[in-house]
Amino acid sequence: MSTYSLQDQRVVIIGGSSGIGLAAAKMAADLGAHVVIAGRSQARLEQAKQFLNRENIEAYSLDNREERQVQLFFDKVGGFDHLFTPGASYVRGPVTASTEVSESSFKGKFWPQFYAAKHAAPHISKSGSMVLMSGAFSQRPLNDGASYAACNGAIESLGKALAVELSPVRVNVVSPGTIWRDGEEGTARGAAFEEYKSMSLLQRTGYNEEVAHTVIYLMTNSFTTGSTLYPDGGYVYL
Ligand SMILES: NC(=O)c1ccc[n+]([C@@H]2O[C@H](COP(=O)([O-])OP(=O)(O)OC[C@H]3O[C@@H](n4cnc5c(N)ncnc54)[C@H](OP(=O)(O)O)[C@@H]3O)[C@@H](O)[C@H]2O)c1
């Protein structure tokens, strides 16, 4: 058994055209996988394909908030081995925010992953795996995202339930802390990055590759299922 190889396996990443998803696509491709990426913007998918710079990269345009699109996507993709679902579009806000803002986390992050698991299930290999995307806010919310925190908590519970229901397919969840983004100096997001340093044991934000590494572990470790891992620099301990 080769524990760390994805050689000739087919890996589907919804939200694989930027950020954490793109870093996971690169790592999977480096380990020999055929990678399928999906996202809404065709231009971003093309850029990602150029960045990955390999044959055997497929890219599909998809809005994962639309269940029918998700179903058609998996019908088109056919059989595959591993699924990762970081694609999400939502706005975070306090409990007093508009209904639209409050509902956007579940509409843009929870239900898309639920639909993905549902419509991937008939096509995924029995020796394969799913990795859902949550966020460490589930364990340590701040004061501007009650529905976002609840959404991440729901995703972590969904992972456990799916691990039971879809066994022997393994289902796990990755729940990162704040990840560094270039070009945010002087913005509100940049200030949040600075603040994160004093809120985590390692006193820094993370990198896409550190989360991608966790995802690859969850795909390749054949005895891990129903788990949530927190690559967060110790955010939940301070
Ligand atoms: N970055 C962090 O600090 C952090 C921390 C904890 C958790 N997370 C979670 O990690 C995930 C990814 O974050 P990221 O920072 O890597 O984001 P990102 O760089 O903005 O990438 C998001 C990816 O998802 C795709 N996407 C967005 N909305 C979509 C939709 N409706 N349908 C299909 N694809 C869609 C994007 O492409 P298009 O826009 O072209 O569709 C892109 O490929 C999110 O679920 C986020 O909550 C991030």
PDBQT file of the ligand as one rigid body, heavy atoms in Angstrom, charges set to zero:
ROOT
HETATM    1  N1  LIG A 301      -9.028  31.993   3.531  1.00  0.00    +0.000 N 
HETATM    2  C1  LIG A 301      -9.247  31.805   4.832  1.00  0.00    +0.000 C 
HETATM    3  O1  LIG A 301      -8.685  32.477   5.728  1.00  0.00    +0.000 OA
HETATM    4  C2  LIG A 301     -10.202  30.715   5.259  1.00  0.00    +0.000 A 
HETATM    5  C3  LIG A 301     -10.266  30.354   6.637  1.00  0.00    +0.000 A 
HETATM    6  C4  LIG A 301     -11.172  29.375   7.026  1.00  0.00    +0.000 A 
HETATM    7  C5  LIG A 301     -11.993  28.782   6.083  1.00  0.00    +0.000 A 
HETATM    8  N2  LIG A 301     -11.914  29.152   4.775  1.00  0.00    +0.000 N 
HETATM    9  C6  LIG A 301     -12.810  28.533   3.810  1.00  0.00    +0.000 C 
HETATM   10  O2  LIG A 301     -12.056  28.052   2.702  1.00  0.00    +0.000 OA
HETATM   11  C7  LIG A 301     -12.846  28.116   1.520  1.00  0.00    +0.000 C 
HETATM   12  C8  LIG A 301     -12.031  28.724   0.406  1.00  0.00    +0.000 C 
HETATM   13  O3  LIG A 301     -11.464  29.924   0.843  1.00  0.00    +0.000 OA
HETATM   14  P1  LIG A 301     -10.340  30.663  -0.016  1.00  0.00    +0.000 P 
HETATM   15  O4  LIG A 301      -9.848  31.778   0.833  1.00  0.00    +0.000 OA
HETATM   16  O5  LIG A 301      -9.368  29.680  -0.575  1.00  0.00    +0.000 OA
HETATM   17  O6  LIG A 301     -11.264  31.300  -1.174  1.00  0.00    +0.000 OA
HETATM   18  P2  LIG A 301     -10.948  31.873  -2.607  1.00  0.00    +0.000 P 
HETATM   19  O7  LIG A 301      -9.497  32.100  -2.831  1.00  0.00    +0.000 OA
HETATM   20  O8  LIG A 301     -11.882  33.024  -2.770  1.00  0.00    +0.000 OA
HETATM   21  O9  LIG A 301     -11.410  30.685  -3.573  1.00  0.00    +0.000 OA
HETATM   22  C9  LIG A 301     -12.727  30.286  -3.627  1.00  0.00    +0.000 C 
HETATM   23  C10 LIG A 301     -12.886  29.296  -4.764  1.00  0.00    +0.000 C 
HETATM   24  O10 LIG A 301     -14.253  28.871  -4.781  1.00  0.00    +0.000 OA
HETATM   25  C11 LIG A 301     -14.851  29.228  -6.012  1.00  0.00    +0.000 C 
HETATM   26  N3  LIG A 301     -16.247  29.594  -5.779  1.00  0.00    +0.000 N 
HETATM   27  C12 LIG A 301     -16.706  30.639  -5.080  1.00  0.00    +0.000 A 
HETATM   28  N4  LIG A 301     -18.049  30.674  -5.119  1.00  0.00    +0.000 NA
HETATM   29  C13 LIG A 301     -18.436  29.617  -5.877  1.00  0.00    +0.000 A 
HETATM   30  C14 LIG A 301     -19.685  29.134  -6.318  1.00  0.00    +0.000 A 
HETATM   31  N5  LIG A 301     -20.836  29.748  -5.987  1.00  0.00    +0.000 N 
HETATM   32  N6  LIG A 301     -19.719  28.018  -7.084  1.00  0.00    +0.000 NA
HETATM   33  C15 LIG A 301     -18.573  27.392  -7.438  1.00  0.00    +0.000 A 
HETATM   34  N7  LIG A 301     -17.361  27.812  -7.061  1.00  0.00    +0.000 NA
HETATM   35  C16 LIG A 301     -17.295  28.918  -6.298  1.00  0.00    +0.000 A 
HETATM   36  C17 LIG A 301     -13.997  30.385  -6.546  1.00  0.00    +0.000 C 
HETATM   37  O11 LIG A 301     -14.102  30.565  -7.951  1.00  0.00    +0.000 OA
HETATM   38  P3  LIG A 301     -15.212  31.565  -8.586  1.00  0.00    +0.000 P 
HETATM   39  O12 LIG A 301     -15.245  32.805  -7.727  1.00  0.00    +0.000 OA
HETATM   40  O13 LIG A 301     -14.768  31.794  -9.974  1.00  0.00    +0.000 OA
HETATM   41  O14 LIG A 301     -16.511  30.830  -8.518  1.00  0.00    +0.000 OA
HETATM   42  C18 LIG A 301     -12.626  29.903  -6.139  1.00  0.00    +0.000 C 
HETATM   43  O15 LIG A 301     -12.155  28.884  -7.002  1.00  0.00    +0.000 OA
HETATM   44  C19 LIG A 301     -14.129  28.866   1.914  1.00  0.00    +0.000 C 
HETATM   45  O16 LIG A 301     -15.118  27.897   2.154  1.00  0.00    +0.000 OA
HETATM   46  C20 LIG A 301     -13.775  29.540   3.219  1.00  0.00    +0.000 C 
HETATM   47  O17 LIG A 301     -14.898  29.699   4.060  1.00  0.00    +0.000 OA
HETATM   48  C21 LIG A 301     -11.025  30.100   4.351  1.00  0.00    +0.000 A 
ENDROOT
TORSDOF 0
